[in-house]
């Protein structure tokens, strides 16, 4: 296959244009690297070349990175080392060319693509929205292996290089220019003009370009160990040491701090090879593939054209309602809020402004851009101004009668083509829509709290939801930067149906005498972002209890609500974090255990960490298997992604069912049978698990 087109004008300005002839995305596969190797061998003796430009013929893509399928396929550490060393040597030939080189970046320039650009003497890019630069390899459980660690720090400095690699940061063109990653950034329409003038500057005054690049800071020169200390502290706070790649990056930078590039490259290759053969790398790559598959999902089997949503109404101005308003105003939609009274307006707008302030603080938006988006929000206390709305989202109290009454009012004032959606977290969608005149336009859109941070949205079709309705909300959720997963219509849907038994089981352990702080610590050590009791407080004990009761009514004895949850909510009337008290006391500083809750249990008992894990995690595995049996979700991959995105299930474990594969289905069934004997039918192994154990099958 041909990968590169070479041209040269009469003045000796040459262009090597990367464009796969099969129409695929530009990636640095082994085949592409071999083609580049041969081309570079040709070019190094070309006396007539004065300057070489490297560009791409692909719209929106420079080079998207290395071939992830090849990375995923590496199983032997020595083979991995040899392969990455070969790639390094090819790219090093680009550095050694006897004439100046310039990368013209217009589109995605990630991973291996940026590592190639770093081998050029100069780089310019466009301001186009598709132009993104970064080394996100730690997200796949590895580190940059084609020289990125060694060349980036020499270009932008130690601190910025660590920040970019450890944070897997993706930069827009202007930010890349500000950091010194590229030497110029221009609007796409001016690229040809900039190319010409920049080439002239390289040929005539290269020192003027180099002069503008970052120089070492005082700390980088005299106290690099301080930089490493702070970076390590931040990595441990973020990852708890569960992800080896960021720590390997730090160790590599420390080892190669004073080494020449070539010896540093060899160490980089060894560190890459050690990581790439590990289970964590394979798990994270698996999640990456699932993420890419979900981007292509339309939500329905047959092809339908989704409707463009421009104007939305959100009914309900609580935590969820205000979060949904923020999310859609952020992407430029006109959003109208229906409030109970105007006294709500001030607090709601204030909470939305706080979300924008956080985005401004992170440098994602300028204050004027945030103000413009805030200007897209309007509000009313009456059922007016809804006629032009394309979508109306209900986010009121979890009460079937109240919701059905609202839908009748909305159908009376909305256009007959407008979609009506519910943000319910557990109530049956078909039941909610049974009194509607046009149930085909009704669908569930379950956002997770906090909306601004949680990437998952469950899309729940009712029995009569039309394909156009489903595909429209799926596309809208993608447009909003979230990941939609279509799930079946059952109590709790997918995530809450699996998650609530886990919280409930933790509460049962507490009833039996286990210390809830210890349970939280064991679960944190497993890799969850917070323990079940801290999570219950965060969600709100009122919300959690009501969802738990919905599940108890639907699934009976196996999801019977723990008495301690009942007492904490009803008897003690605790609300969790929003009320200042729950299982923990939430004041300024670190939350403290609520001793009043601990005193609800008189007998104390110490449980082994493994039993806490088995009861808490395997009950989720069991429920997940039932969800697959009932086809609540399409496959194990999507279920795992929903649990990672919706609950924070540790990505390094690859997801709930990939974790089940890792510990063994047979072992899980035996453990569940033992737990069922000791604690009741809620642990009875799902039929699917029993069949898989018998047939020695796995989820993956």
GINORKA-V882063 format. One record per backbone hydrogen bond with DSSP energy under -1.0 kcal/mol. NH is the residue of the N-H (numbers start at 1). CO is the residue of the C=O. E is the energy in kcal/mol with one decimal. If there is no record, write none. Layout:
nh=[NH/NH]
co=[CO/CO]
e=[E/E]
This chain:
nh=[5/7/9/12/14/15/16/17/18/19/21/23/28/29/33/34/35/36/37/38/39/40/41/42/43/44/46/47/50/51/52/53/54/55/57/61/62/63/64/71/72/73/74/80/81/82/83/84/85/86/87/88/89/90/91/92/95/96/97/102/103/104/105/108/109/110/111/113/115/116/117/118/119/120/122/124/125/126/127/131/133/134/139/140/141/142/151/152/155/156/157/161/162/163/164/165/166/167/169/171/176/177/178/179/181/182/183/186/190/191/194/195/196/197/198/199/200/201/202/203/204/205/208/210/211/212/213/221/222/223/226/228/229/230/231/232/233/234/235/236/237/238/239/240/242/248/249/250/251/252/253/254/255/256/259/264/265/266/267/268/269/270/271/272/273/274/275/276/278/282/283/284/285/286/287/288/289/290/291/292/293/294/295/312/313/314/315/316/322/323/324/325/326/327/328/329/330/332/333/334/335/336/337/338/339/344/345/348/349/350/351/352/353/354/355/356/357/358/359/360/361/362/363/364/370/371/372/373/374/375/376/377/378/380/384/389/390/391/392/393/394/395/399/403/404/405/406/407/408/409/410/411/412/414/418/419/420/421/422/423/432/433/434/436/441/442/443/444/445/446/447/453/454/457/458/459/460/466/470/471/472/473/474/475/476/477/478/479/480/481/482/483/485/487/488/490/492/493/497/498/499/500/503/504/505/506/507/508/509/510/511/512/513/514/519/520/521/522/523/524/525/526/527/528/535/536/537/538/539/540/541/544/545/546/547/548/549/550/551/552/553/554/555/556/559/560/566/567/568/569/570/572/574/576/577/579/580/582/585/586/592/594/598/599/600/601/605/612/613/614/615/616/617/618/621/622/623/624/625/626/627/628/629/630/631/632/639/640/641/642/643/644/645/646/647/648/649/653/654/659/660/661/662/663/664/668/669/670/671/672/673/674/675/676/677/678/679/680/683/684/690/691/692/693/694/695/697]
co=[17/15/13/9/51/7/53/5/55/3/2/20/65/27/29/30/31/32/33/34/35/36/37/38/39/40/43/45/12/12/100/14/102/16/18/58/108/108/26/67/68/69/71/76/77/78/79/80/81/82/83/84/85/86/87/88/91/92/94/52/122/54/124/60/132/63/134/110/111/112/113/114/116/117/101/103/184/105/186/128/171/109/136/137/138/137/147/148/151/152/153/157/158/159/160/161/162/163/164/133/172/173/174/175/176/176/123/125/187/188/190/191/192/193/194/195/196/197/198/199/200/201/205/206/207/209/210/217/218/219/223/224/225/226/227/228/229/230/231/232/233/234/235/236/239/244/245/246/247/248/249/250/251/252/256/260/261/262/263/264/265/266/267/268/269/270/271/272/275/278/279/280/281/282/283/284/285/286/287/288/289/290/291/334/391/336/393/338/318/319/320/321/322/323/324/325/326/329/328/310/376/312/378/314/380/341/342/344/345/346/347/348/349/350/351/352/353/354/355/356/357/358/360/359/366/367/368/369/370/371/373/374/335/337/382/386/311/311/419/313/421/315/397/399/400/401/402/403/404/405/406/407/408/410/415/390/441/392/443/394/428/429/431/433/438/439/420/460/422/458/445/450/450/483/446/485/444/440/466/467/468/469/470/471/472/473/474/475/476/478/477/455/457/459/632/488/426/490/492/494/495/496/499/500/501/502/503/504/505/506/507/508/510/509/515/516/517/518/519/520/521/522/523/523/531/532/533/534/535/536/575/540/541/542/543/544/545/546/547/548/549/550/551/552/556/557/562/563/564/565/566/567/568/581/537/576/577/584/592/580/585/583/594/595/597/598/513/608/609/610/611/612/613/614/617/618/619/620/621/622/623/624/625/626/628/627/635/636/637/638/639/640/641/642/643/644/643/650/651/655/656/657/658/659/660/664/665/666/667/668/669/670/671/672/673/674/675/676/680/681/686/687/688/689/690/691/692]
e=[-2.5/-2.1/-2.1/-1.8/-2.9/-3.0/-3.2/-3.0/-2.9/-3.3/-1.8/-1.4/-3.0/-1.8/-2.6/-2.0/-1.9/-2.3/-2.6/-2.2/-2.0/-2.8/-1.9/-1.5/-2.3/-1.9/-1.9/-1.0/-2.9/-1.4/-2.5/-2.9/-2.9/-1.9/-1.8/-1.4/-2.0/-1.3/-2.7/-1.8/-3.1/-1.5/-1.3/-2.5/-2.4/-2.4/-2.3/-2.3/-2.3/-2.0/-1.9/-2.4/-2.4/-1.8/-2.2/-2.3/-1.1/-1.4/-1.0/-2.5/-2.4/-3.0/-3.0/-2.2/-3.3/-1.6/-1.9/-2.6/-2.1/-2.0/-1.9/-2.5/-1.1/-1.3/-1.7/-2.4/-2.3/-1.5/-1.8/-1.7/-2.7/-1.4/-2.0/-2.3/-1.5/-1.7/-2.6/-1.9/-1.1/-2.9/-1.2/-2.2/-2.5/-2.3/-2.7/-2.5/-2.7/-1.5/-1.7/-3.6/-2.4/-2.1/-2.3/-2.0/-2.2/-1.1/-3.3/-1.9/-1.9/-1.6/-2.8/-3.1/-1.8/-2.2/-2.9/-2.5/-1.8/-1.9/-2.6/-2.3/-1.9/-3.1/-1.3/-2.1/-1.9/-1.1/-1.5/-1.9/-2.7/-2.6/-1.2/-2.1/-2.4/-2.4/-2.5/-2.7/-2.2/-2.3/-2.5/-2.6/-1.9/-1.9/-3.1/-2.1/-2.3/-2.4/-2.3/-2.0/-2.5/-2.4/-2.6/-2.3/-2.5/-2.2/-1.4/-2.1/-2.6/-1.5/-1.5/-2.3/-2.6/-1.9/-2.4/-2.6/-2.6/-2.1/-1.7/-2.8/-1.8/-1.6/-2.6/-2.4/-2.3/-2.1/-1.8/-1.9/-2.5/-1.9/-2.5/-2.4/-2.3/-2.4/-1.4/-2.9/-2.2/-2.8/-2.9/-1.7/-2.7/-1.6/-2.3/-2.3/-2.3/-2.2/-2.0/-2.3/-2.2/-1.8/-2.2/-2.1/-1.9/-2.7/-2.4/-2.5/-3.2/-2.0/-1.0/-2.4/-2.8/-1.9/-2.1/-2.0/-2.4/-1.8/-1.3/-1.9/-2.7/-1.9/-1.4/-2.5/-2.5/-1.4/-1.5/-2.2/-2.3/-2.4/-1.9/-1.8/-2.6/-1.6/-1.7/-1.7/-2.4/-2.4/-1.7/-1.6/-2.6/-1.3/-2.7/-3.2/-3.2/-3.1/-2.2/-2.3/-2.8/-2.2/-1.8/-2.4/-1.7/-1.5/-2.5/-2.7/-1.1/-2.4/-1.5/-2.4/-2.1/-3.1/-1.9/-2.6/-2.0/-1.8/-1.0/-1.7/-1.6/-1.6/-1.4/-2.8/-3.3/-2.8/-1.0/-1.4/-2.7/-2.2/-2.2/-2.2/-2.3/-3.0/-2.1/-2.9/-2.0/-2.0/-2.1/-2.1/-2.1/-2.4/-1.9/-2.3/-1.8/-1.9/-2.2/-3.6/-2.0/-2.5/-2.9/-1.2/-1.4/-2.4/-1.2/-1.6/-2.9/-2.5/-1.9/-3.0/-2.5/-2.0/-2.1/-1.9/-2.3/-1.8/-2.2/-1.8/-1.7/-2.4/-2.1/-2.2/-2.1/-2.7/-2.3/-2.4/-2.5/-1.4/-1.0/-1.7/-2.4/-2.1/-2.0/-2.1/-2.8/-1.9/-1.8/-2.9/-2.0/-2.1/-2.3/-2.4/-2.3/-1.8/-2.1/-2.2/-2.4/-1.6/-3.1/-2.1/-1.9/-1.8/-1.7/-2.6/-2.4/-1.9/-3.1/-2.5/-2.2/-2.9/-1.7/-1.2/-1.3/-1.8/-4.0/-2.7/-1.8/-2.9/-1.6/-2.0/-1.6/-1.4/-2.4/-1.9/-2.4/-3.0/-2.6/-2.2/-3.2/-1.2/-1.9/-2.5/-1.7/-2.7/-2.2/-1.8/-2.1/-1.9/-2.4/-2.4/-1.2/-2.8/-1.9/-2.6/-2.2/-2.3/-2.1/-2.3/-2.9/-2.6/-1.6/-1.0/-1.8/-1.8/-2.2/-2.0/-1.5/-2.0/-1.9/-1.9/-1.5/-2.0/-2.5/-2.4/-2.5/-2.9/-2.5/-2.0/-2.6/-2.6/-1.9/-1.9/-3.2/-1.8/-1.6/-2.0/-2.2/-2.4/-2.4/-2.6/-2.2/-2.4/-2.7]
